[in-house]
Amino acid sequence: MTKASINPEKARRAASHPERPGEKCRAEPGKFLPVIDRDRCEGKRDCVEVCPHGVFEVRRIDDADFAKLSVLGKVKSVVHGRKTAYTPAADQCQACGLCVVACPEKAITLLPA
């Protein structure tokens, strides 16, 4: 994910959200980690489209992660093409909180590393 693939409109909306958590992109990379609630995530890519650090990707859910889902989570996953967000570059997160407020399912939280 590169900065060129950011959706500027979504990023602006997320940046001005009054409930935006985090350190406003001032945290040292790796001090916070975005955690995905896979039972909630529907793989809509809003996190990918607002993250200025390329932390997220959306892809097919791993079989092991799918097996851990609740019954409702499995149904939602299948309906949404078994897509979910992953954080392959979580160590680049600077806790801006854009992903948290952009996620329509409220499936992302920021936690101290």
N, C-alpha and C positions, 0 to 999 in steps of 0.2 A: 504494500500500500504506500503510495506516495502522496505528498501534500497536494499534488495536482488532481487527485481523485476525490478530494474533499468537496462536499456539497456546501457552498458558501452560505446559502440561505438557511439550511438546517443548522449549520455551525453558529451563525449569528443568533438564531432563535434559542439554541441551547445555551449560548454564552450569556444571554440576557435573562435566562430563567431564574426567578427569585429563589428557588429551592436548590440551586446548583451547589453540590458539595465539593469538597476537595480543597486544593491549595491554589486554584486558579493558574495552573501550569507553572507554578514556582517551586514545586517539590523536586528534590534531586531524583533523577531516574531510578526506579526500583525501590523507593521508600514506601510506595503504596502499590497495591495490586488490585486490578479490576477483577471481580469474581462474578462469574455467570451462573445464574440459577437456571439450569437447563430445563427444569419443569415449566418455567415461564417463557424462556426464549423461543421465538418463532422464526428466527433467522431473517429478519426483515432488513438488516444491513444498516440501520440508522447509526449504530456505533461505528461502523467502518467509515461512514460518510461524514462523521464529525470529528473523529480522532486526528489531531494534528501530528501524532507521533507514530502512526501506523501500527498500533498495538493489536488491532483486531483483524480477524478474517472470518468469513462465514462459509461453512462447508458442510458436507454430510456429517451427521453425528456419528462418532465412533460407536461400534457395537457395544463396547463395555459401558460407555456413557448412556446409551439407549437402554441397556438392561437395568440401569439404576433409576430410571424415571418411574414416577408414579403411573398408575393406569391412565389418568387424565393426561399426564405429561406425554405418555406414549401416543395417545390418540392425537393430541395437538401436534406432536412431532410428525406423525405420518401425514396428517392433513396439510402440513406446511412443507412437505417434500423432504422430511427428515433433515432439515437444515438447522444449524445452530451456530452461535458465535464461539470462537476460540480466541485465545490471546497468545499467539506465538511470540509476540514481542512485549510481553508483560513487563520485562525489565526496562523498557523504554517509557513506561507510564510516568507522567509528571503530575498526576492527580488534578488535572484541570476540571474533572467532573462533567465534561460535555457528554460523555457516553451515558452517564447515569440519567441525566434529564432528557436526553434524546431518545432513549429506549422506550418505545410505546408500551412494552409489557412490564416495565419496571423490573427487569431481570438482571440489572448490573448494580453492584455495590463496590465501593472503594474501601479497602481495608489496609491498615498499616502492614508492611511486609515483615 
